[in-house]
């Protein structure tokens, strides 16, 4: 079913950074490939040092995995709140990767008045969009922008990168479960997911902008007779 597929897909943004991009795992893989290719010294002490480096790299990768899983699970909102959860996710991406660089800009209070269900859905969309930027954009920076309009208690969200652009990215991923997931969840917020280029002036690297909005509280509809 779609709901089961979406639930399974939710784990991918958590697993991807710590398996594909994690520098410790990449280091360990390089060591292992070197050993497998036979490009190692026959000196037992040197081989021992190499294996210890592999072990250390994998140990560090495991530690980083535990940290980022804790920081990006939707359930983290329950303990930290929406703002702190977004900040924690951004901080962990920044700590793990030099490129793309991770940036977060917002005007939110520490504890904004956001419906718990809406906060969870919005967090999931943001997490997926950030994951896509890190995986597909080939850019140098990713920025999360969240603006709160206090008068109407509405939140505008943008995830922007300076990579290869929405058209190039979506040409191979437009039918992926990730984009479908974000669109479905944006609709559940009463919003529309907008995916456009972030800088049309740069034709070679126009970047990608994912945008949506949502109200702080669920809107009630009164039917008049």
C-alpha positions, 0 to 999 in steps of 0.5 A: 500500500502507499502508506506502507511504502511511504513509511518505509521510504521515511527511513531513507533520508536517515540512512542515506547520509550515514551510509553513502556520504559518511566520510568514515564509511568512505575511508573504511571502504577505501582501506578495504578495497586497497586490502582486497586489491593486494596493495598492502605491505606484507609487514604484519605490523603495517597490516595491523595498523591498516586494519585498526584504521578500518576498525576505527573508521567503522566505529566512528561511522556507527557513532555518527549513524546513531547521532543522525538517526536520533536527530532526524526521526520525526519523533524527535519533535515530541521531545525537542519541539518543531524548531529545535528538531529542525535546528538539530537536523541542520546541525548534524548535516553541518557536522557530517559534511563540508559540502554541500554546506547546510544553512538554516534561517528562520524567524520562529520563536522557540515554541511556535504555536503549531498543531502537533500533526502539522509539525510532524508533516512539515518536518517530514517534507523538510527532511525529504527535501534536504535529503534530495538536495544532498543526494541529487543537487551536486551543489555547494550549499543547501538552505532551509528558510522558514518564515512565520507570518504572525498575523495569520499564524502561517508558515512559509517554508523553502528548501533551496540549493545551488545545484544542477536545477529542478529540471535536471533533478526531476528528469530522473526523479519526478516519479520517485516516491520521495517527490510523491510523498512530499506532494501528498503531505503538502496536500494534507497541510492544505498546501501545494508543493512547488518545485522550481529553479532557485536561480534562473539567471544561472542557466548552467546551475539554476539550483532547486527550490522546494516550497510549501506553506501551512497554517499553525492550527488546523482550519475548521470549515463551518457549513451553513445551511 
